[in-house]
Amino acid sequence: MIKFLDLEKVTAKYSAEINEAVSRVVNSGWYLQGKENEKFETAYAEYIGTIYAVGCANGLDALIWIFRAYIEMGVMKPGDEVIVPATTYIASLLAISENGLVPVLVEPDINTYQIDPDRIEAAITPRTKAILIVHLYGQCAYTDRIGELCGKYNLKLVEDNAQAHGCRFNGKCTGSLGDAAGHSFYPGKNLGALGDGGAVTTDDEELARTIRAVANYGSTRKYVFRYIGRNSRLDEIQAAVLDVKLRHLDADNARRKDVARMYINGINNPSVVVPYVRDWDSNVFHIFPVRTERRDELQKYLTDNGVQTIIHYPIPPHKQECYKDWNSWSFPITEKIHAEELSLPVSPVITDEEVNEVIRLINKWQV
Ligand SMILES: *Cc1c(COP(=O)(O)O)cnc(C)c1O
């Protein structure tokens, strides 16, 4: 069987270094808020190109903390609006709602699947305080137009970089393009831990300091509590593992791009749409999404022929029960993507033979 993502193989590739890092922490007797966090945060900030990186428990928390900190800083208040793409993983919206802010959904571009810069301005109201862009599927969502709108309307630009570690726009990493970015180190992400993990990157000293506090019981000094915080920390073992994997991230992403190139050059079935690539720096192919009107049939055909695929995502956020007031709203482009998208296997460990087999099967598929 060709697996969608063989995590065992992903870890095995660096097992010597990972085992060394894990035993170092196990034997150190220090498991939280120590040297490994410091080391990884420094390395990650340097890699992304920001002054600060603050580790936290997971990617959803990273996004939650950004908005929470802006509220604590008086930059936003509950009831304010945040523009977010209608096509995204639910976590992007949850982080906004969790803080009592209001997500305002904007349709994506049908070619890039990213928030449509030309539809953003119409969604801006006097209550809009931020745009949360999501580099969905590993593709950069930022455009100069989005930067201009943030300047014109004095909006914070927040990036959801959960799927795009190592993705670049004009040489700069996503995660350094706006005011703050949330990153996930969920095991299946391009930079994945062996469990949950997340981080915020920013150049804003006050924001970094506030996030460090709210994610650690609201504590500014030991036993001194300024905020009603929570416990949301990155542990030392995960930080040590991430520090190892960060060193290999560019090589892993390069392999993902090779796979993507093979798919794009190889797939010639006229009923299957391959992703649009603006340029090869601005996509790290966390996901390789194809589209077809007979998606469920294609998925079944590939399953029957031993290829695992996943749908990202089967139900759009506005059709979810947790946002039931929005269920009757219509976002036709978003709904089309959710009805037609199918993710093919892509990872740093998939072989050329496996990729060629997927291509062969898709080209042979009759519609
Ligand atoms: C994975 C993901 C998150 C959440 O990250 P977790 O670490 O799983 O909490 C947020 N946004 C997007 C777009 C994601 O893909």
Ligand as a Chemical Component Dictionary entry (heavy atoms), coordinates in Angstrom:
data_LIG
# 
_chem_comp.id                   LIG 
_chem_comp.type                 NON-POLYMER 
_chem_comp.pdbx_formal_charge   0 
_chem_comp.three_letter_code    LIG 
# 
loop_
_chem_comp_atom.comp_id 
_chem_comp_atom.atom_id 
_chem_comp_atom.alt_atom_id 
_chem_comp_atom.type_symbol 
_chem_comp_atom.charge 
_chem_comp_atom.model_Cartn_x 
_chem_comp_atom.model_Cartn_y 
_chem_comp_atom.model_Cartn_z 
_chem_comp_atom.pdbx_ordinal 
LIG C1 C1 C 0 -2.765 21.908 12.104 1  
LIG C2 C2 C 0 -3.355 23.238 11.942 2  
LIG C3 C3 C 0 -3.637 24.075 13.032 3  
LIG C4 C4 C 0 -3.612 23.614 14.456 4  
LIG O1 O1 O 0 -2.420 23.091 14.907 5  
LIG P1 P1 P 0 -2.416 22.017 16.103 6  
LIG O2 O2 O 0 -0.975 21.943 16.477 7  
LIG O3 O3 O 0 -2.941 20.739 15.562 8  
LIG O4 O4 O 0 -3.259 22.574 17.199 9  
LIG C5 C5 C 0 -4.055 25.362 12.781 10 
LIG N1 N1 N 0 -4.255 25.812 11.528 11 
LIG C6 C6 C 0 -4.020 25.037 10.453 12 
LIG C7 C7 C 0 -4.246 25.603 9.089  13 
LIG C8 C8 C 0 -3.588 23.717 10.616 14 
LIG O5 O5 O 0 -3.394 22.949 9.548  15 
# 
loop_
_chem_comp_bond.comp_id 
_chem_comp_bond.atom_id_1 
_chem_comp_bond.atom_id_2 
_chem_comp_bond.value_order 
_chem_comp_bond.pdbx_ordinal 
LIG C1 C2 SING 1  
LIG C2 C3 SING 2  
LIG C2 C8 DOUB 3  
LIG C3 C4 SING 4  
LIG C3 C5 DOUB 5  
LIG C4 O1 SING 6  
LIG O1 P1 SING 7  
LIG P1 O2 DOUB 8  
LIG P1 O3 SING 9  
LIG P1 O4 SING 10 
LIG C5 N1 SING 11 
LIG N1 C6 DOUB 12 
LIG C6 C7 SING 13 
LIG C6 C8 SING 14 
LIG C8 O5 SING 15 
# 
